[in-house]
Amino acid sequence: MNVQDAILYEDEALIFVDKPPGIVVQRGYDAEEPVLLELIAQYLGEKGERAILMQRLDRGTSGVIFFSKLASINAQLTRHFEKKLITKTYVALCTGSLRVSQLIDAPLLRVGPISFGVREGGKKATTQVTPLAASQSSAFLQLQLLTGRTHQIRVHLAAIGHPLVGDWLYGERNAERPMLHAASLQMTHPLTGQRLLVESAIPQDFVDEGERRGVSVLSVTANDP
């Protein structure tokens, strides 16, 4: 991964990058694999700056992710996350012909070493699901996270019988990766107070998988109803 080619936005306080699928954000058990945080830290370190992780995306998820450069703004960013002032919009391909918008409000609880499930007593989790296009076998969805739980989108879609295409953990290994893309992130800039919108184009593997399933994801946008 070439960090400079992946930068979507950068200033003195923040850096947004377009995460490719297949790369982990933080170091796991494999001491040899590339890690996004370390790549960003190396890039910024060459300029005398630092990289502070503020959010995470799963290995298979692509799209917008941002890092802070200044420790002085991190508490403010954390409050913005807590107050839902940072808005993340995802797009996904799910299995089955899902055509009706719905709000999934179902608590999540860890049920295995790396998996979560909808369970009473779990942490509150809410996802707004808006279908944008559908075929007989799949649907292209816009998803708004109203809470930010681990695997939230993946578990919620599986719980309603429409797991992500390619989701080996909660559905089937029927694609190269779980077809989930962080399409945009909106926030108030912690230094300027200006509204900041950063977007990532839908990657080609996502487009190709949609076409294979009869869903043209490029014929609609993530802002369409």
C-alpha positions as CSV (number, residue, x, y, z in Angstrom):
1,M,0.0,0.0,0.0
2,N,1.3,3.4,-1.0
3,V,0.1,5.8,1.7
4,Q,0.5,9.0,-0.4
5,D,-1.7,7.5,-3.1
6,A,-4.4,6.6,-0.5
7,I,-4.7,10.0,1.2
8,L,-8.2,11.5,0.8
9,Y,-7.6,14.6,3.0
10,E,-4.8,15.9,5.2
11,D,-4.1,19.0,7.2
12,E,-2.1,19.9,10.3
13,A,-4.5,18.0,12.6
14,L,-6.0,15.1,10.7
15,I,-5.3,12.6,8.0
16,F,-8.0,10.6,6.1
17,V,-7.0,7.6,4.0
18,D,-8.7,5.2,1.7
19,K,-8.2,1.9,3.3
20,P,-7.9,-1.0,0.9
21,P,-9.5,-4.4,1.8
22,G,-7.2,-7.0,3.2
23,I,-5.1,-4.9,5.5
24,V,-5.5,-4.8,9.3
25,V,-5.6,-1.5,11.1
26,Q,-3.7,-2.6,14.2
27,R,-1.0,-5.3,14.7
28,G,-2.5,-8.7,15.4
29,Y,-0.8,-12.1,15.7
30,D,1.1,-12.0,12.5
31,A,4.4,-10.1,13.0
32,E,5.1,-10.0,9.3
33,E,1.9,-8.6,7.7
34,P,1.5,-4.9,6.8
35,V,-0.5,-2.8,9.3
36,L,-2.3,0.4,8.3
37,L,-1.5,2.3,11.6
38,E,2.2,1.5,11.2
39,L,2.3,2.6,7.6
40,I,0.6,5.9,8.4
41,A,2.9,6.4,11.4
42,Q,5.9,5.8,9.2
43,Y,4.6,8.3,6.6
44,L,3.9,11.0,9.2
45,G,7.1,10.3,11.1
46,E,9.1,11.3,8.1
47,K,7.5,14.7,8.5
48,G,8.0,14.9,12.2
49,E,4.3,14.2,12.9
50,R,2.5,11.3,14.7
51,A,-0.4,9.1,14.0
52,I,-3.1,8.5,16.6
53,L,-5.7,5.9,15.9
54,M,-9.3,7.2,16.4
55,Q,-11.4,4.5,14.7
56,R,-11.1,1.0,13.3
57,L,-12.3,-0.9,10.3
58,D,-12.3,-4.7,9.9
59,R,-9.6,-6.3,7.7
60,G,-12.0,-6.9,4.8
61,T,-13.7,-3.5,5.0
62,S,-12.5,-0.8,2.6
63,G,-13.0,3.0,2.6
64,V,-12.6,6.1,4.7
65,I,-10.7,6.0,8.0
66,F,-9.0,8.8,9.8
67,F,-6.2,9.4,12.2
68,S,-5.4,12.3,14.5
69,K,-2.0,14.0,14.5
70,L,-2.4,16.0,17.7
71,A,-2.9,14.6,21.1
72,S,-4.5,17.9,22.1
73,I,-7.6,17.3,20.0
74,N,-8.2,13.6,20.9
75,A,-10.5,14.3,23.9
76,Q,-12.6,16.5,21.7
77,L,-12.8,13.9,19.0
78,T,-13.8,11.3,21.5
79,R,-16.6,13.5,22.8
80,H,-17.8,14.0,19.2
81,F,-18.0,10.3,18.7
82,E,-19.9,9.9,22.0
83,K,-22.4,12.6,21.0
84,K,-22.9,11.2,17.5
85,L,-21.4,14.3,15.9
86,I,-19.2,12.2,13.7
87,T,-21.3,10.5,11.0
88,K,-20.2,7.4,9.1
89,T,-22.0,6.1,6.1
90,Y,-21.3,2.7,4.6
91,V,-22.5,0.9,1.5
92,A,-22.8,-2.9,1.4
93,L,-23.8,-5.8,-0.8
94,C,-26.0,-8.3,1.1
95,T,-27.4,-11.6,0.2
96,G,-31.1,-11.9,-0.7
97,S,-33.4,-9.3,-2.2
98,L,-33.7,-6.8,0.6
99,R,-35.9,-4.0,-0.7
100,V,-37.5,-2.3,2.4
101,S,-35.7,0.3,4.6
102,Q,-35.6,-0.5,8.3
103,L,-34.1,0.5,11.6
104,I,-32.4,-2.4,13.3
105,D,-32.3,-1.9,17.0
106,A,-30.8,-5.0,18.5
107,P,-28.2,-5.3,21.4
108,L,-24.9,-7.0,20.7
109,L,-23.0,-9.4,23.0
110,R,-19.7,-11.3,22.4
111,V,-20.6,-14.9,21.7
112,G,-17.2,-16.3,20.7
113,P,-13.5,-15.5,20.6
114,I,-14.0,-13.2,17.6
115,S,-17.8,-13.2,17.0
116,F,-20.8,-11.2,18.3
117,G,-24.5,-11.9,18.3
118,V,-27.8,-10.3,19.0
119,R,-28.5,-11.1,22.6
120,E,-30.5,-9.7,25.5
121,G,-28.2,-7.9,27.9
122,G,-25.8,-6.9,25.2
123,K,-24.7,-3.3,24.3
124,K,-27.3,-1.2,22.6
125,A,-26.7,-1.2,18.8
126,T,-28.7,0.7,16.1
127,T,-28.3,0.6,12.4
128,Q,-30.4,2.4,9.7
129,V,-30.6,0.3,6.6
130,T,-31.7,1.8,3.2
131,P,-31.7,-0.4,0.1
132,L,-30.5,1.5,-3.0
133,A,-30.9,-1.3,-5.6
134,A,-31.7,-5.0,-5.6
135,S,-31.7,-8.1,-7.8
136,Q,-33.2,-11.5,-7.1
137,S,-30.1,-12.6,-5.2
138,S,-28.6,-9.5,-3.7
139,A,-29.1,-5.9,-2.6
140,F,-27.0,-2.8,-2.6
141,L,-27.5,-1.0,0.8
142,Q,-26.7,2.3,2.4
143,L,-26.1,1.9,6.1
144,Q,-25.9,4.6,8.8
145,L,-24.3,3.6,12.1
146,L,-26.2,5.2,15.0
147,T,-24.0,3.4,17.5
148,G,-20.5,2.0,16.9
149,R,-20.2,-1.6,18.1
150,T,-17.7,-4.1,16.9
151,H,-19.0,-6.0,13.8
152,Q,-22.3,-4.1,14.2
153,I,-23.3,-4.0,10.5
154,R,-22.2,-7.6,9.9
155,V,-24.2,-9.0,12.9
156,H,-27.3,-6.9,12.3
157,L,-27.6,-7.8,8.6
158,A,-27.1,-11.5,9.5
159,A,-29.7,-11.2,12.2
160,I,-32.4,-10.1,9.7
161,G,-31.4,-12.9,7.3
162,H,-29.3,-10.8,4.8
163,P,-25.7,-11.3,5.7
164,L,-23.0,-9.4,3.8
165,V,-21.9,-11.0,0.6
166,G,-18.5,-12.7,1.4
167,D,-18.9,-12.6,5.2
168,W,-17.2,-15.8,6.2
169,L,-17.9,-15.3,9.9
170,Y,-21.7,-14.4,9.9
171,G,-22.7,-15.7,6.4
172,E,-20.9,-17.6,3.7
173,R,-17.5,-17.3,2.1
174,N,-19.1,-16.5,-1.3
175,A,-16.8,-13.6,-2.3
176,E,-13.2,-12.6,-1.9
177,R,-14.1,-10.5,1.2
178,P,-17.1,-9.1,3.1
179,M,-18.6,-6.6,0.8
180,L,-18.6,-3.5,3.1
181,H,-17.3,-0.1,2.2
182,A,-16.9,3.0,4.4
183,A,-18.2,5.5,1.8
184,S,-18.1,8.8,3.7
185,L,-17.4,10.4,7.1
186,Q,-18.7,13.8,8.2
187,M,-17.5,15.7,11.2
188,T,-16.8,19.2,12.6
189,H,-13.1,20.0,12.3
190,P,-11.7,20.2,15.8
191,L,-9.6,23.2,15.0
192,T,-11.6,25.3,12.5
193,G,-15.1,24.3,13.5
194,Q,-15.9,23.9,9.8
195,R,-17.9,20.9,8.6
196,L,-15.7,18.3,6.9
197,L,-17.0,15.7,4.5
198,V,-14.6,13.0,3.2
199,E,-15.7,10.4,0.7
200,S,-14.3,7.3,-0.9
201,A,-15.2,5.9,-4.3
202,I,-16.6,2.4,-4.4
203,P,-13.7,0.0,-5.2
204,Q,-13.7,-2.0,-8.3
205,D,-14.0,-5.4,-6.6
206,F,-17.2,-4.2,-5.0
207,V,-18.5,-3.0,-8.4
208,D,-17.6,-6.3,-10.0
209,E,-19.3,-8.4,-7.3
210,G,-22.4,-6.3,-7.6
211,E,-22.5,-6.8,-11.4
212,R,-22.0,-10.5,-10.9
213,R,-25.1,-10.6,-8.7
214,G,-27.2,-8.4,-11.0
215,V,-26.9,-5.2,-9.0
216,S,-25.3,-2.1,-10.7
217,V,-24.0,-0.2,-7.8
218,L,-22.8,2.7,-10.0
219,S,-26.3,3.4,-11.3
220,V,-27.2,4.9,-7.9
221,T,-25.3,6.9,-5.3
222,A,-25.1,6.6,-1.5
223,N,-27.4,9.6,-1.2
224,D,-30.2,8.2,-3.2
225,P,-33.3,7.1,-1.3
